[in-house]
Amino acid sequence: MQEKLLETIERFDTIIICRHVRPDPDAFGSQLGLAELIRENTTKMVYTVGEDERSLSFLATMDEVDTETFKDALVIICDTANRGRIDEERYALAKETFKVDHHPEIDDYADASWVDTSYSSTSEMITRWFEETAKPNGWKMNQTSARVLYAGIVGDTGRFRHPNTTEHTFRAAGVLMEQGIDLPELFRNLYRKPLPLLRLEGELLRTVSLSEYGVAAIRVSDEQLKQYEVTVNESSALVNAISDLEGLLTWGMFVEQEDGTYRVRLRSKGPIVNTIAEKHNGGGHPLAAGASANSKEEIDTIIAELNEAAKQFNPKTQ
């Protein structure tokens, strides 16, 4: 599929690259990193589309593309397991579509797919694709591409701390570092927290409790977001605020949106949580997933399911 991706890119003059809604660093990194690689090595028209994310604006901003442009284009969708999460409905108008993703397969929505869950991130996939397929065909990587791809790998591995980090991940990071990335600048921007966000974090930490099975829940109300002038997207920076809590096994963050529904982020140190997310209009990785809840009662259900998963967890069987 790596060779097929290169062959498909070579057949089109116009390429539009998409990713999932509410982008994280890996969504941005894989989308923008691939786009920059194509721009650097071809004369093709390349666009990146989707909603801009204020917290990631230091990496890049998206392009405006008219509907007619989609009709003769190749659309590549990065880091997106199911069609409902693609942040561009017009992808379906494309002449051809190609999916590149490291999440477990949910929807087979593209004409061609390269899906491999052994990678830490889609950004690592793009880096390995460059090194193993594009580079032998004469392609070069510039610092702009390396910077965003490195950000994507760092984001999805939790700064190389998560169990999805492998020796291949470090090799990919090494390839990117050869381009002279300014790591202090990148980390400053990736992990900066404005004062209102820190104040909200402090309030949330005061209310955290731990169940007998090692489960914790962080609840953020719409009123709190407005009080501290923090957006729903910006609140995602707090999902790992309790990750070093002694005795913690799995946790959920439940952020109320203006319409009264809740954005759900699930994290784990062992129990599988993506199967729980799938029951609540979500999905993701075994130890990191996202979902949604329509009410406080559904939040209680998810917390009960997390407790049951933690109760049944036996590391010897994993």
C-alpha positions in Angstrom: 0.0 0.0 0.0 3.0 2.3 0.5 3.8 1.9 -3.2 0.2 2.4 -4.1 0.0 5.6 -2.3 3.0 7.0 -4.2 1.6 5.8 -7.5 -1.8 7.3 -6.8 -0.3 10.7 -5.9 1.7 10.7 -9.1 -1.5 10.2 -11.2 -3.2 13.4 -10.0 -2.5 17.1 -10.6 -4.8 18.2 -7.7 -4.6 16.7 -4.2 -6.7 17.6 -1.2 -5.8 16.2 2.2 -8.3 15.9 5.0 -8.3 14.6 8.6 -10.8 14.2 11.4 -12.9 16.8 13.2 -11.5 18.4 16.4 -7.9 17.8 15.2 -5.1 16.7 17.6 -1.4 17.1 16.8 -1.3 13.8 14.9 -4.2 14.7 12.7 -2.6 18.0 11.8 0.9 16.5 11.6 0.0 13.7 9.2 -2.2 16.0 7.0 0.3 18.9 6.9 3.4 16.7 6.7 2.2 14.8 3.7 1.0 17.9 2.0 4.4 19.6 2.4 6.2 16.5 1.2 4.1 16.5 -2.0 4.6 20.3 -2.5 8.4 20.0 -2.0 8.8 17.2 -4.5 6.2 17.9 -7.2 4.5 20.7 -9.1 1.0 19.5 -8.1 -1.7 21.7 -6.5 -2.0 20.6 -2.9 -4.6 21.8 -0.4 -5.3 21.0 3.3 -8.9 21.4 4.4 -10.9 21.3 7.6 -11.7 23.6 10.6 -8.8 25.6 11.9 -7.8 24.8 15.5 -6.6 27.8 17.5 -4.3 25.8 19.8 -2.5 24.3 16.8 -2.4 27.4 14.6 1.4 27.6 15.3 1.7 24.6 13.0 -0.4 25.9 10.1 -3.8 27.1 9.0 -6.2 25.4 6.5 -6.9 26.3 2.9 -10.1 27.5 1.3 -11.1 25.2 -1.6 -14.1 25.5 -3.8 -16.4 22.6 -4.5 -15.5 22.3 -8.2 -11.8 21.6 -7.2 -12.9 18.4 -5.4 -14.4 16.8 -8.5 -11.2 16.1 -10.3 -9.0 15.7 -7.3 -7.4 12.9 -5.3 -8.6 13.3 -1.7 -6.3 11.7 1.0 -7.9 11.3 4.4 -5.4 11.0 7.3 -5.9 9.7 10.8 -9.7 9.1 10.5 -11.2 5.7 11.1 -14.8 6.4 10.2 -16.5 8.6 7.6 -18.6 10.4 10.2 -15.5 12.0 11.7 -14.0 13.3 8.4 -13.8 17.1 8.7 -14.9 17.8 5.1 -18.1 16.4 3.7 -17.1 17.2 0.1 -14.5 14.4 0.2 -17.1 12.2 -1.4 -17.1 14.3 -4.6 -13.5 13.4 -5.3 -12.5 11.4 -8.3 -10.5 9.1 -6.1 -10.0 8.7 -2.3 -7.2 7.2 -0.3 -7.3 6.5 3.5 -4.1 6.6 5.6 -4.7 5.7 9.3 -3.4 3.9 12.3 -6.7 3.4 14.1 -8.6 0.1 14.1 -10.7 -0.1 11.0 -14.3 1.0 11.4 -15.4 2.2 8.0 -14.0 1.1 4.7 -14.9 4.4 3.1 -12.1 5.1 0.6 -11.2 3.6 -2.8 -7.9 2.5 -1.3 -6.8 2.2 2.3 -3.5 1.9 4.1 -4.5 1.1 7.7 -1.9 -0.3 10.1 -2.5 -0.3 13.9 1.1 -1.2 14.6 2.2 2.4 14.1 2.1 4.9 17.0 0.6 7.5 14.9 -0.4 8.4 11.3 2.5 10.9 11.4 4.9 7.9 12.0 3.3 6.2 9.0 3.9 9.2 6.7 7.5 9.4 8.0 8.1 5.7 7.3 6.4 6.1 3.9 8.9 8.8 3.1 11.9 6.9 4.2 11.0 3.5 2.7 9.1 4.5 -0.5 9.3 8.2 -1.4 12.9 8.8 -0.6 14.2 5.9 -2.8 12.2 7.5 -5.6 14.1 10.7 -5.3 11.9 12.6 -2.8 13.4 15.0 -0.2 12.0 16.2 3.1 12.2 19.8 4.3 12.2 21.2 7.8 8.5 22.3 7.6 7.3 18.8 6.9 9.6 17.3 9.6 8.4 19.7 12.2 4.7 18.9 11.9 5.3 15.2 11.6 7.4 15.2 14.7 4.6 17.1 16.5 2.2 14.4 15.5 4.3 11.6 16.8 5.0 13.4 20.0 1.3 14.1 20.5 0.1 10.5 20.0 2.8 8.9 22.0 2.5 11.4 24.9 6.1 12.5 24.5 7.2 8.9 23.9 5.7 7.7 27.2 2.7 5.6 25.9 3.0 1.9 25.2 2.4 2.5 21.5 6.0 3.9 21.3 8.3 1.3 19.6 11.9 1.2 18.4 10.4 2.1 14.9 8.9 5.2 16.5 12.3 6.4 17.7 13.8 5.6 14.3 11.1 7.8 12.6 11.7 10.6 15.1 15.4 10.4 14.3 14.7 10.8 10.6 12.8 13.9 11.3 15.3 15.4 13.7 17.9 15.1 10.9 16.1 18.1 9.3 17.1 20.4 12.1 13.9 20.8 14.0 13.9 23.5 16.7 12.7 21.1 19.5 12.5 23.7 22.4 10.3 26.0 20.2 8.1 23.1 19.2 7.6 21.8 22.7 6.9 25.3 24.0 4.1 25.7 21.6 2.7 22.2 21.9 2.4 22.3 25.7 1.9 25.9 26.6 -1.1 26.6 28.8 -2.6 30.1 29.1 -3.4 31.3 32.6 -7.2 30.7 32.3 -6.6 27.1 31.4 -4.3 26.6 34.3 -6.9 28.1 36.6 -9.5 25.7 35.3 -7.1 22.8 35.8 -6.6 23.8 39.4 -10.4 23.8 40.0 -10.8 20.4 38.4 -8.0 18.8 40.4 -9.6 19.8 43.6 -12.7 17.7 42.8 -11.0 14.5 41.5 -11.7 11.3 43.4 -10.6 7.7 42.8 -12.9 4.7 42.8 -12.0 1.4 44.5 -11.0 0.0 41.1 -8.8 2.9 40.1 -11.2 4.9 38.0 -11.4 8.7 38.0 -13.7 11.2 36.2 -13.1 14.8 35.3 -16.3 16.7 34.7 -16.2 20.1 33.0 -19.4 22.1 32.8 -20.3 24.7 30.1 -20.5 27.2 32.9 -16.9 26.5 33.9 -15.7 26.8 30.3 -17.4 30.2 30.0 -16.2 31.4 33.5 -12.5 30.7 32.6 -12.9 31.6 28.9 -11.7 28.2 27.7 -13.1 26.5 24.6 -14.1 22.9 24.4 -11.2 22.1 22.2 -8.7 23.9 24.5 -9.9 21.8 27.4 -8.5 18.7 25.7 -5.1 19.8 27.0 -6.2 18.8 30.5 -7.1 15.2 29.7 -3.8 13.9 31.2 -3.7 16.3 34.1 -4.3 13.4 36.5 -2.3 10.7 34.6 0.3 10.5 37.3 -2.2 10.0 40.1 -1.1 7.0 42.3 -3.5 4.1 41.9 -5.1 5.4 38.7 -5.9 2.7 36.2 -8.4 4.4 33.8 -10.2 7.7 33.6 -12.6 9.8 31.6 -13.0 13.5 30.9 -16.5 14.7 30.2 -16.8 18.2 28.8 -20.2 19.8 28.4 -20.9 21.6 25.1 -23.3 24.5 24.6 -26.1 22.1 23.3 -26.0 20.2 26.6 -24.2 17.1 25.2 -20.8 16.0 26.4 -17.5 15.4 24.6 -15.9 12.3 26.2 -12.2 11.4 26.3 -11.2 8.1 27.7 -7.7 7.1 28.8 -6.3 3.9 30.3 -3.2 2.3 31.7 -4.4 -1.2 30.9 -8.1 -1.9 30.6 -9.5 -1.6 27.0 -11.5 1.6 26.6 -12.2 1.9 22.8 -14.9 -0.8 23.0 -16.6 1.3 25.6 -16.3 4.4 23.4 -17.8 2.5 20.5 -21.0 2.0 22.5 -21.3 5.8 22.8 -20.8 7.1 19.2 -17.0 7.0 19.4 -13.9 4.8 19.0 -10.2 5.0 19.0 -7.3 3.1 20.4 -7.4 0.4 23.1 -5.9 2.8 25.7 -7.1 6.2 24.3 -10.5 6.8 22.8 -13.2 9.4 22.3 -16.9 9.3 22.4 -20.0 11.5 23.2 -22.7 11.5 25.8 -26.2 13.0 25.5 -26.8 13.3 29.3 -25.4 13.1 32.8 -27.1 9.7 33.0 -25.1 8.5 30.0 -21.9 9.8 31.7 -22.8 7.7 34.8 -23.2 4.7 32.5 -19.8 5.2 30.9 -18.1 5.6 34.4 -19.8 2.4 35.5 -18.5 0.6 32.3 -15.0 2.0 33.1 -15.2 0.6 36.6 -16.3 -2.8 35.3 -13.4 -2.9 32.8 -11.0 -1.9 35.6 -12.5 -4.5 37.9 -12.1 -7.3 35.3 -8.6 -6.1 34.2 -5.8 -8.7 34.7 -2.5 -7.6 33.3 -1.4 -11.2 33.0 -4.0 -11.8 30.3 -3.3 -8.7 28.3 
